[in-house]
Amino acid sequence: MSMVGDLDGPKCRQPGTQPALTARARTCASTGCGREHRRRGLCGAHYAAWRTRQHAYGWFVSDYVDPAPVRTHVHALQAAGLGERRIAELAGLHRTHITSVNHGRSRTKPDQPATKISTRVAAAILAVPIPGNPVAAAAAGACIDSTGTVRRLQALVAVGYPATGLGERIGVSATNMAHTMRATQVTVRRARQVAVLYEQCSHLPGESKRARMRARRQGWAPPLAWDEDTIDDPAAFPVDTDGGEPVLDEVLLDRLVALRASILRPGGHINDRAALRRHRVLVPRADRRLYTEALQELGWSAGHIADALGSSTSGTARVAA
């Protein structure tokens, strides 16, 4: 058997273009060789000879690349709400490939991220698009921000759908539904259920006057006050459908109250005022009076309101006056 003739086949073959190997094609691709394949479809001996020839003619292209761009892409996917397991599923890879890029191999090289990665794996990971909305791509059990989900439920209540009835439509008990409407995070599965329900019911008024009255007391905005581009944005504000002016967003208000309660010491003193400033809500000047009055009714001081709304203490005092 001529070694040279066998090596003409894979000549100039680019990395990652070798044919996929099935359970029946695990042998060397070289003619007449029945040994198990090791690299690029060839056994160890044939691959070594082929590699030597490729180098001699200047045709060899490494099957490995720098993992830095891939690692950056993985971090961007994780920032968008995708976990390592979900990224691996979307890329059609085993989870260990993603773990190796990020952290290194858990058993042999922990905390030592990979220094090289095969072009096949790199291409598969880079082909996973960064989702604009994590609900569309994240795993069903992953937890995401609940802002959009809570706003959708509140909007449906505002047009006459009782919360218990909404829960029955998606198979959620009254207790769990009440928890969902107060939660700061929900699963992707629940967010998808609520999004579908919102699409089905937001343009059809409900029949419950009691639900409408509850929403009016709570200040919940109806569907017409939200746009699909803003309803999931924690920094967005609902628009009054009558006058075109922003109205109080109860979701943001509840989060500020929960944050203050978590850092409040006995006697009414804030243990970490910097936390309020880090999580402040940048309310437009025209709407600042609305939020200032709401927080004052809850017993907030001018200083705490200023930290939470990103304004000065003197300015807050003038708004409240």
N, C-alpha and C positions, 0 to 999 in steps of 0.2 A: 504494500500500500504506500502510495507517495504522500509524504507529509506535505510537500509543497502544493500538490494539487488539492489537498483537503483544506488548505488555508486560503485558497483563492476565494472561497465562498463568502466569508465574513469580512473580506477586505473593505476598508473605508466605512464599515458600518458604524453609524453614529450611536453614542450611548443611549440606551433606552429604546432602541428600535428593533431589538431582537424579538422574534415571535414569542408570544405568550406560551408557556409550557404547561401542559395539562398533566393529569395523573398518568397518562399513557405515554407521555413524551418527556421522561425524566432522564433520558440517556443523551450522550454527547451527540451534537449535531453533525460532527465530522463523519463523512461516508465510511461505513464499515466499522465504526467504533461503537461498542456496546457499553462502555463505561458510563457511570453516572456523571451528569453535568455538574460543573462547579461554578464557572463564571461565564456569563454571556452565552450560555447554551453549550459550552464546551467543557470537556473534562480537564483535569489539571494539566496534563501533558500537552494537549492540543492548544489549550489557552495560552500556556507559557510560550509555545512556539509561535502562535499567532501574534502574541503581544510583542515578541522580539522582532518579528518581521514588520509590524506596524511602526515600531520605534525606528527601525532601520530606514524605512522609506519616509519617515516623518508624517505618517498618517494617524498615529495614535492620539486619541482624545480620551481623557480621563472620564471615568464613569462617576466621578465624585465632584462636588462643587462646595463652595463656601456656604455654611448654613446660616450665616448672619442675616441675609435678606429673608430667609424662610422663618427664622426665629422672630424677626420683626413682624412678619405677617401673622404668625401665630399669636403674638401678643396683641395685635390689632383685632384679631378675631375674638380673643378672650375679653378684650375691653368692650366689644360689641355684644357680649353676653353668651358666647359659645364656650363650653367647657372642652377639655381635652378629648373626652370620649366622643362628644358630638363632632368635633373637628375631624377626628379619625373616621367617623362614619361617613361624613360628607366627602372626605378625600378617598374613601375606599381603602383605607389602610388599617393596620393594627394600632391600638392605642400606644404601644411601646414606641412607635416611631415618633409620635408627638412628644411623649415623655422624654425620649432621648434628646430631642432637639432643645427642649426647655431646660431639663434638669440633669440629663445624663442617665445612664442605665442604673436602675435602682439597686441592683445586686453587685455588679462589678465596678461601676464608676459613679457612685452617688455624688451629686452636687458638682459634676463635671460635664457640662453640656457638650454635645457632640462637636468635634472640630471639623468634620466633613460629613457630607450627606449625599446619597446617590441621586443622580439626576431624575430617576423615576419617582422617588419619594418627594423630592423638591418640587417637581412639576405638579404632582398630585395635590400637595398642600397649597401651593401658590394658585392653583385653579379654583380653590374655595373662595367665593366672593365674600367680602365684608358686608354683612347685612345692615341695611339702614334701620330696620326694625327687628329686634331680637326675637319677637314673637314669630316671625316668619321662618326663622332658621334654627332657633335654639331647641334643645331637647325638651320634650313635654314636661319632664320633672324638674327642670331648672327653675330657679327663682329669679324674678325680675322685678323692677320697680312697678308699683301698683297704681301709679297716677292715672294712666289711661283707663284701666279697668274700673277703678272707683268712680271716675268721672262719667263713664258710660252708664254705670248702674244708677248713679244719681240722676243723670239726664233722663233715663227711662222712668224713674220714679216721678220726676217732674212733669212728665206728660201722661201720668195716670196709671202706671204699672206698680203695684205693691211689690216690695222687696221679696216677700215670701213667694209670691206668684212667679217672680223672675227666677228664684231659686229652684222652684219645681220644674221649670222649663229646662234647666241644665242639670237637674239631678242633685241639687245641693239642699241640705236641710236648712231650716230657718236659723238655727244657731250658727252654722257655718257661713250662711249668707251674711248674717250680721257681722261676723268676724271679718269676712272678705271686704265689707264696705268700710271697715276701720283699719285694715292692714296696710302696712307700708311696703310689703312685698307679697307677690302671688306667684303661683307656678305658671309656667307657660301654657300648660293645659287649661288652667282656669281662665287665663287671659284670652286664649283663643275661643273658648266657649262664650265668654261675655262679648267678644268682638262680633261673633256670628249672630248672637242674640240681638245686639245693638243694630246690626245691619237689617235684621228682619223687622224690628219693632220701632226704630227711631222715627220713621215717617208715618206711623199709624198711632193715633192717640189711644191711650188706655181708657178704661171705664171707671177707675177708682178716684173719686173726689178726695177721699181721705189721703191717698198717696200724693195728690197734688198739693194738698194743704200741708202735709209733712215737708215736702220739698220746699214750699214757699217759706215755712218757718225756718228751715235750715239754710236757706239761701242757695239751694242747689240750682245750677244752671241747666236749662233744657237743651235738647240736641241742637237747636238752631243757634245757640250761643257758642258752639264749638265748630271748628273746622278739622277735617281729618289730618291736616298737617300740624295742628297745634294741640289736639286733645291729649296726646301722649307726652307733651313737653311740660315738665314740671315748672318751667319759667313762664309758661303762657297763661293768659288770663281770659276768662269768658267775656263775651260781649253781650251787653243788654240788647235783646232783639227789638226793643221799642225805641230806645234813644240812641243806640250805637255806642254807649258808654260802657267801659268795663265795670263788672260787678265783683263783689267779694267772692273769692274762691275758697270754699270751706276746706278743701283738701290741703291747701297750703297753710291755712290758718291752723288746722288740727296738727300739722307737722311741727309748726312753731311751738304750739302749746306742749306737745309731747317732748320736744327738745328741751324746753325750759324746765319741764317737770323732772327730766332726767338729771339735770345739773343743779337743781334747787336744793339748798341746804336748809335745815331747820331755822326758822326766823325770817324766811323770805329772801335770803341772800343767795346770789348766784355764785356757785363754786368756780365756774370757768366762763367768764364773759366772752373770752376769745372764741369759745365754741359757738356762741350765738352769732358772732360776726362771721365765722367761717361758713355757717349754714344760712346766712341772711337771705332774705327774699328781696330782690331789687324791684321794688314797686315804683311805677311811674309817679312823678310828682303829683299829677292830677288825681291819682287814686289813693294817695297816701293818707288822706283824711279818713277814708273808709276803713282802712286797716288799723289806723291809729285808734279810732273810736272803738273798734271791735276789741283790740287788745287792752285798751283802758277799761272796758267793761269787765274784762277778765282779771283785773287787778294788776296789770303790768305798770311798772314805773316808766317815766320818760326815757331814762337811760337804757333800760332793757328794750324798749320799743325801738329806739334809735339803733341799737346793735342789731336787732332782728331785721329791720327794714333798710339798713344801710344808709341812714341819714344822721344828721347831727342832733345832739340832745336839744339844743336851742331851737332848731327847726321843728323838731317834734313837739316841743312845748308850744310853738306858735300855731302849728296845725291844730293842736288839741284845744287851743284857747277859743 
